[in-house]
């Protein structure tokens, strides 16, 4: 299951609709982190996934995420974080695809 099955419906929901959007200035750091995670391995992925969660939490807590995007964003970030290495062992799942899917979703949901 993992993020691919969670993020794909989110991408489809946004296709062709003007719906709610994140401000580009809020989405940009999240997009940069998901891009890096998709191209990293091991401990670097884990570090950046945790940084992604901190940044996503910051924009959620400051009220900068539209209500309709709160759950999809939080869910995708949480699954990505859960799938990355903690540097104690190796991840049980390669989160590269999930990071790319989240990056694409963030780009689609920002202005």
N, C-alpha and C positions, 0 to 999 in steps of 0.2 A: 504494500500500500504506500506508505511513506508520503513525502511531500508531492511527488509528481502527481499522484491522484488527488491530492488536496488542492494544489495550485492550478492544475488544468481547468477545473470548473470555474475557478476565479478568473482565469484569463478569458474563458468563454462568456462569462457574465458581462465583462467589460467590452467585448467586441461590438463595435458599431454604436456604442452609446456615449452620450456626452456626460453622463452621470457624475458623481462626486470625484474630485481629484485632490491629490496632495499638491501643495505648492512645490515647485521645482527645487527651491532652496531647502525644503525639508526632505525631499526624495533623493536629492543628489548624494548625500553621504551614505544613504542606504544602498543606492545603486552602486556606488563605488565599492562598498564593502562586499556586496553580493558578487560583483564582478571578480574581486580578488579571491573570494572563497571558491568560486568556480574554477579558478586556475591554480589554487594552492593544494598542498597536501599536508597531512598530519597535524602537527602542533600549530602551524600557521593558520590552518583552517579553523581550529578550535579557538584560537585567540581572536580571530576576526569575527567568528560567529558570535562570540560573547560580546564583542564590541558592537556588533549589529543589534543585539538584544538591548544593550544599554542605550544606543541611539534611538531605536524604535520606541523604547519605553519613555525616553525623554520627550519625543514629539507627541506621543499619546498623552502623557501626563500634563503637557502644556496646552492640551486642547487643539492641537494642530492637525489632527487626523479626523476627517469627516466620520460621523457615526457609522455610516454604511461600510466603511473600510476598516474599522477597528478590529473586528473579529477575523476577517481574512488576513490582514497584516499580522496580527498577533499570532494566529495559528501557524502561518507559514514560517515566521521567524522562530517560534518555539520548536517546530519540527526540525528545522535546519540546525538549530543549536543542539538538539538531542542527537542528531545524526553525525555530528563532527567529533573528532578525536579530542580527548582530554589530556593527551600527552602521557597518560599512564599506560595506555594500551592503544591498540588501533581501533578505528571506528568499525562498527559492525555493518555499516552501509556507506557507500561513497556518495557524499552529498553534492557532487559536482552538478548533476542535472537539476537538483532542487535549487541550488544557488542560481543557476541560469534561469530557471523558471521564475523565481522570485525577482530577479533583476528585470526580466521582461515585464512582469506584472507591475513592478514599481514604475517602470518607464511608461507603461500604458495608463497608469493611474495618476500621473503627475502632469502638471501643465508646463 
